[in-house]
Amino acid sequence: MNPLKGFMKSIYKLNWSDEALKNLKGILSYLEENWTEKEISRFAQNLDQHLSLIIENPRLFPKVGNASVRKAVLSKHSSVFYVLDSKEIQILFIFDNRQNPEKLNIK
């Protein structure tokens, strides 16, 4: 038992950009058409776990290049990109890792 578990509550608010919501909707549509319920559930749990980690410790995942954008790899197929300011975590987009990384245009 961890006596400190739940002691420190995150001060960060999580916000999704329109682009990130569009990406998530596209991913879920694809999964519903091509994957089983079990696989969809696994994706949702993995995303939820990563978002919890981001909220608890937003500096956990590395920055991308010289930018303030951070990248959390969900799986070999997808990554979440986000930025952090004083009280907010902005989910920018979810990227399909099989695409050309030059499409990211992060500097």
GIPE-V568930 format. One record per pair of residues at least 4 apart in sequence whose C-alpha atoms are under 7 Angstrom apart, sorted by the first residue. I is the first residue (numbers start at 1). J is the second residue. D is the distance in whole Angstrom. If there is no record, write none. Layout:
i=I j=J d=D
i=I j=J d=D
This chain:
i=10 j=55 d=6
i=10 j=56 d=6
i=11 j=87 d=6
i=12 j=55 d=6
i=12 j=87 d=5
i=12 j=88 d=5
i=12 j=89 d=6
i=13 j=87 d=6
i=13 j=88 d=5
i=13 j=89 d=6
i=14 j=88 d=6
i=14 j=89 d=5
i=14 j=90 d=6
i=15 j=89 d=6
i=15 j=90 d=5
i=15 j=91 d=6
i=16 j=20 d=6
i=16 j=21 d=6
i=16 j=90 d=6
i=16 j=91 d=5
i=16 j=92 d=7
i=17 j=21 d=6
i=17 j=90 d=7
i=17 j=91 d=6
i=17 j=92 d=5
i=18 j=22 d=6
i=19 j=23 d=6
i=19 j=92 d=7
i=19 j=93 d=6
i=20 j=24 d=6
i=20 j=91 d=6
i=20 j=92 d=5
i=20 j=93 d=4
i=20 j=94 d=6
i=21 j=25 d=6
i=22 j=26 d=6
i=23 j=27 d=6
i=23 j=93 d=6
i=23 j=94 d=6
i=24 j=28 d=6
i=24 j=94 d=7
i=25 j=29 d=6
i=26 j=30 d=6
i=27 j=31 d=6
i=28 j=32 d=6
i=29 j=33 d=6
i=30 j=34 d=6
i=31 j=35 d=5
i=31 j=40 d=6
i=35 j=39 d=6
i=35 j=40 d=7
i=36 j=40 d=6
i=37 j=41 d=6
i=38 j=42 d=6
i=39 j=43 d=6
i=40 j=44 d=6
i=41 j=45 d=6
i=42 j=46 d=6
i=43 j=47 d=6
i=44 j=48 d=6
i=45 j=49 d=6
i=46 j=50 d=6
i=46 j=74 d=7
i=47 j=51 d=6
i=47 j=74 d=7
i=48 j=52 d=6
i=49 j=53 d=6
i=50 j=54 d=6
i=51 j=55 d=6
i=52 j=56 d=6
i=53 j=57 d=6
i=54 j=58 d=4
i=54 j=60 d=7
i=61 j=70 d=6
i=61 j=71 d=6
i=61 j=72 d=6
i=62 j=70 d=5
i=62 j=71 d=6
i=63 j=67 d=7
i=63 j=68 d=6
i=63 j=69 d=6
i=63 j=70 d=4
i=63 j=71 d=6
i=64 j=69 d=6
i=64 j=70 d=6
i=64 j=71 d=7
i=65 j=107 d=7
i=66 j=107 d=6
i=67 j=106 d=7
i=67 j=107 d=5
i=68 j=83 d=6
i=69 j=81 d=7
i=69 j=82 d=6
i=69 j=83 d=5
i=70 j=81 d=6
i=70 j=82 d=5
i=70 j=83 d=6
i=71 j=79 d=7
i=71 j=80 d=6
i=71 j=81 d=5
i=71 j=82 d=7
i=72 j=79 d=6
i=72 j=80 d=5
i=72 j=81 d=6
i=73 j=78 d=6
i=73 j=79 d=4
i=73 j=80 d=6
i=74 j=78 d=6
i=74 j=79 d=5
i=74 j=80 d=7
i=75 j=79 d=7
i=76 j=97 d=7
i=77 j=96 d=6
i=77 j=97 d=5
i=77 j=98 d=6
i=78 j=94 d=7
i=78 j=95 d=5
i=78 j=96 d=5
i=78 j=97 d=5
i=79 j=94 d=6
i=79 j=95 d=5
i=79 j=96 d=7
i=79 j=97 d=7
i=80 j=93 d=6
i=80 j=94 d=5
i=80 j=95 d=6
i=81 j=91 d=6
i=81 j=92 d=6
i=81 j=93 d=6
i=81 j=94 d=6
i=82 j=89 d=7
i=82 j=90 d=5
i=82 j=91 d=4
i=82 j=92 d=5
i=83 j=89 d=6
i=83 j=90 d=5
i=83 j=91 d=7
i=84 j=88 d=6
i=84 j=89 d=5
i=84 j=90 d=6
i=85 j=89 d=7
